[in-house]
Amino acid sequence: MYNLLKLQNLTSSELKIKQQYGRLKTVSAKNWGTNFALTLIGFTVAIAANIMVKQVANVEIKTYFVAGIPFTFNLLYRLVLVAIILFYAGIGIFSYSDPIRREKFSKQAPFRFALGLAITAWDILGTKLLLLPQPFFPGPAKILESFLIEGDFILQNTLYSIKLFLVGFTLGVVFGVGTGILIGWFPKVYYWVYPVLKITGVIPAVAWMPFALTLFPSPFLAAVFLIVICAWFSIAALTAQGIQSTPKYQFEVARTLGQKRHF
């Protein structure tokens, strides 16, 4: 009786935690504060190390102007770290009011702290001291310098890649779902098409590249074809499997309720 009253007093979020973990796990305000500070300290140490550690190695620090504002790669690196700190601070504050979000945020706090220390070591070894092999392992600040040098070019290529992915993946989903429905619903289609799907599905996308560049008139269409091939096999196979594994009585219930065959 006591346990029943105790369960009735729990919030919906606490009940979800109890169902997920088998016991009620909540993070106290004190522990949440510790994990919140731990999350931010790692990245704060990275900023402090970038400011306080001297540039020992002979690295030219150039000044670039973005919208009339002077930037160096160190300044951009610090601003990115500040943005990360603000991002995690916002997530932490948002998670405080909900036990589930508070539990998830606190669980990853040690990893975020270690990540900040790893970035610190990377910056010191890769930029300040140049102890890592160059130019194969540049520091994080030197990587960000590329955005100052070729920001417009990087943005142009990023938008092109997003366009390429959206077109290719959308077509892959359309063809994959369509093929999967046909294979899963019609036995004759399954008999003839599924072996072709099994054969072509295991061929790596790289092996299709010579055919794509030869058959299609432009590199964009060839790249779209490769993405379609990669998405088509798995989507078609999983769709067909889902249709075939659906119990027959569910289709019979749907017909009883007035649904047509094409539905």
N, C-alpha and C positions, 0 to 999 in steps of 0.2 A: 504493500500500500504506500509505503514511504517512497519507494523508487518510482511508483506511478506519479505521485504528486511532484516528485523532483523533475521528472521528464516533462510534466505539464508546464513547469515554470521555466523551461529552457526556451530560448528564442529559436527561430527557424534556422538561423546560421549555426547555432550551437548543436542543434539536432543533426544538421548535415555533417558537422565534424564528427559527431559520435557515430553516425552511420558509416562514415568513410574510414575512420581509424579504429572503430570498435570501442573506443573509450573517449571521454570528453577531454580534448587537449586545447587549452586556451593559453594565450600568451599574456602575461600580466603587463600592466602599463610600464613597470620598471624594466622588464625584459625587453619590451618593445622599444623603449627609449635607448637601451644599450645597443640593440641591433640597428636601430636607426642611426645612432652615432657611428657605429662600426661601418655601416655602409658608406657614410660620407667621409670618414677619416682617410680611407685608402686613397680616394681620388684627391683629397686635400693634400695628402703627403706628396702625391705626384706633382701637383702645382708648386708646392713649396720646394721640392727638389729641383724642379726646372728653373726656379728663380734663384735659389741659393747656391746650387752647385755651379762652379765656374766652367766656362767653355774651354777645356784644356786642349782638345784637338783643334787642328787648323781647319775650321769650317767657316766659310764665308756666309755671313748673315746679311742677306739682302733685304731691302725695303721695297714692298710692292704697294701699289695704291689701288684700292677697291672702292669705287664710288667716292673717290677723293680722300679716303681714309687710309693712312699708312698702316701697313701690316708687315710683320716679320713672321717667319714660321713658328717661332717660339710664342708670339702673341696669339696666333691662331690656335696653337696647341693648347694654351691655357684657356682660351675661350671655349674650346670644345670640352675640356674637362669641367669648366664651370657649368656648361649646358648639361653635362651628364649628372653633375651634383644636383642641379635644380630639378632634373627629371626624376631622379630617385627620391629626392626630398618630397616632390609632389606625390609620387606613388606611395611613399611611406605615410604621409599625412592622410591620404585618401584611404589607406588600409586600416587606419587606427580604429575607425568606428565599427568595423565588421570583423568578427572573430576569424572567419575563414581567410579573408584577405590579410589579416594581421599575422596569422600562422604562416601563410605562404611567403609573405614579405620577410618575416624573421628567419625562416628556414634558409633563405638564400643570402642572408647578410654576411656570413663568413666568406662565401665565395666572392661576393662583391668587394670585400676588404682585400682579399688575396689578389683579385684582379687589379685593384689600384696599385698595390705593391709591385705586381709584375710589370705594369706599365711604367712605374717609376724606374725599376731596374733596366727595362728596355730603353728608356730615354737616356739614362746615364751611360749605359754601355754602347748604345747605337748612335748617340748624337754628341754627348758631352766628351766622352773619352775615345770614341771610335774604336773600341776593342772588338766589335763584331766585324766579320768580313764585309767589306764594302766593295761594290754598291749592292751586294746581295741582301744585306740585312740592315737597311737604314732605320734610324730611330723613328718613332711616331711623328715627331715634329717635322722631320724631313719628308715623310710621306705626305703630310698635309700641305707641304710647300707646293706639291704638284697642283693642288687646287688653286693656288695663287698664280702659278705660272700659266696653266692651261685650263682655267676654270670653265671657259666657254666651250672648249673642245670636249672636256669631260661631260658637261651637261648635255651637249648635242649627242654624244655617243650613248649616254644613259637613256635619254628619251628614245633613241633609235632602238636600243635593246629592249626597252619596255614595250614599244610598239611591236617589235618582232615577237616577243614572248606572248603578248595578248592575242595577236592574230593566230600564231601557231597553236597555242594551247586551246583557244576557243574552237578552232577547227578540229583539233584532236578530240575534244570533248564531244562535239557534235557527231563526228564520224564514229567515235568509240561507243557512245551511248546507242546510236542507231544500229551499229553492227552487233552490239551486245544484246539488244532487244530482239533482233532477228534471229541470232544464234540461239538465244535462250527460249524463244517462243515457238519457232518452227523447226521441227526435227530435220527436215530436208535441207534447210539452210545450214543447220549445225553440221550435217554430214559432209557438205561440200566446202563450207567456209572455215570451219574450225581448224582443220588440218593446215590450211593456208595461214591462219592466225598463229598457230603454234610454231610454224616454220619461220615466218617473217618476224615474229615477236622476239626470238632469241638472237637475231642478228644485231650486233651493236650499231648504234647510229653512225659511228665513224665509217663503218663499212659501206653505208649508203651514200657517203659524201661524193665519191666519184660519179655515181649515177645521177645524183641530184644536180651537180654542177654541169653535167652533160645534157640532161633532159630539160632543165628549166632555163628560161632566157635570162634571168637575173639572179645575182647572189641572194637577194632578199627572198625570192620565191624558193630558192634551194634551201635556205636556212629554215623557212617556214615548213617546208616538207619534212626536214629532219625532226623538228619539234613535234609535228603531227604524228610522225611514225613513233616517236618515243612515248607520246601520250596515248595513242590509239590502242596499242596492244594491251596495256594494263587496264585501261578503262573498259575496253570491250570484254576482256576476260572476266573482270569483276562484275560487270553488269549482267553478263550471261549467267554467271554463277549465282548471282542474287535472284534472278528470275527463276532459274531451275530449282533453287532451294526453297522457293516460296511454297508453302503447303497448298495442295489442291483445294482443300476445303475453303480456303480464303477466296479463291476464284469463284467457287460455287456460291458462297455467301454473297459475293458481289453481284453475280448474275441473278440471284434470288431477289436482291434489293433493286433490280432493274437496270444494272449496268450492262452496256453493250460489250461485245467481244473486243472491239478495238480499244476500249478503255483499259 
